[in-house]
Amino acid sequence: MMNQPLAFRMRPKNIDEVIGQQHLVGDGQMIRRMVEANRLHSMVLYGPPGTGKTSMAIGIANSLQIRYKLLNAAIDKKKDMEIAVEEAKMSGQLVVILDEVHRLDKAKQDFLLPHVESNLITLIGCTTENPYHSINPAIRSRSHIFELFRLELNDIIDALNRAIDDSKNGLGDLPLVVEEEAKEHFANASNGDLRAALNGLELAAYSTPRKDGNVIIDLANAEACMQKKSFSHDKGGDAHYDVLSAFQKSIRGSDVDAALHYLGRLIEAGDLDSIARRMLVIAYEDIGLANPQAGPRALAAVQTAERIGFPEARIPLSVAIVELCLSPKSNSAYSALDAALHDIRTGNTGEIPAHLKDAHYKGAASLGRGVDYKYPHNYEGGWVQQQYLPDKIKNKQYYHPKDTGKFEKGLQQIYQKLKK
């Protein structure tokens, strides 16, 4: 057993040993209520890596003294699931803990569903993906959905202390001295991923030479063993889109510090494509006419970043982000277009005025096409009053200028003058 990874050996034996996630296993919370009532239902546990999804599932099964079987939707075959069903028939009930449940294909799903329906099998699916995006509705509709969150610093330190002291499953048989600064680094650098923290502790425990008979793990050892574990970011995962959302909303809200923080996360993930796309969208969606030069300058920063690459790419990106944050904001242009598109899509259009219709063909005049059109350049100031919208919506106003930024204030004055 000691050949197994420390993180595996330290998995909870029941829900009382689950680290963190008190919103699910604390007194009066839903999963604890299920266990106390001895009424287990199929569920999906989702959250970032290392938050204890599989461990919680094992703890639930152990607390109810129900046999469980660990399977992986991506690796295990339909045959493995058939074996699980036969085991359930022999024992009366079985909890199937299915890692990467979002990768369950149709054949496996179709086989499992009747047995889940009959409660022969209680399915506990575990995934890092948002189940509302990635899991088949047939599975989702038969399951309770529970979200797990990244562990807090104190939770991880408690788990490290438990592993250090546990002689049976942990490192308690070693003459181990772990300095408090080292524990804090394991916890901080893991970014809420308990598995990463335990892996780092285990590596340090078995690779650090003994000194005066003790294995002393100091901050330098902890830093060496964690390496780049201080940040984890899955570009394909749900958390990635949360970062992008927070990034845009921080810029929209003019919070420079928050925007730079989320930019830093995206840079650490090496995701220049997403940064570039989101910056260009922001420049036109959130700043727009309040500062029209923000768009071209954001594009120039993106092109420079793409040309020079990381780490120097962070420099033009930071300049552009600060400008985008502190620019006045206006969504008036695209909001006006969206209002026009709404009318078009709901049939609120009308006939194009005859004087605006194409008159470049023989016989157009006899049909009234282009007749009475007033050519603006023939009038003083290049403008003349005439109707452009169809009669049905001739008084419609889509554009509502905002009183933000010198440029749009100027547009507002011209617009109001023309409307009069």
Secondary structure, 3 states (H helix, E strand, C coil): CCCCCHHHHCCCCCHHHCCCCHHHHCCCCHHHHHHHCCCCCCEEEECCCCCCHHHHHHHHHHHCCCCEEEEECCCCCHHHHHHHHHHHHHHCCEEEEEECHHHCCHHHHHHHHHHHHCCCEEEEEEECCCHHHHCCHHHHCCCEEEECCCCCHHHHHHHHHHHHHCCCCCCCCCCEEECHHHHHHHHHHCCCCHHHHHHHHHHHHHHCCCECCEEEECHHHHHHHHCCCCCCCCCCCHHHHHHHHHHHHHHHCCCHHHHHHHHHHHHHCCCHHHHHHHHHHHHHHHHHHHCCCHHHHHHHHHHHHHHHCCCCCHHHHHHHHHHHHHCCCCCHHHHHHHHHHHHHHCCCCCCCCHHHCCCCCCCCHHHCCCCCCCCHHHCHHHCCCCCCCCHHHCCCCCCCCCCCCHHHHHHHHHHHHHHC
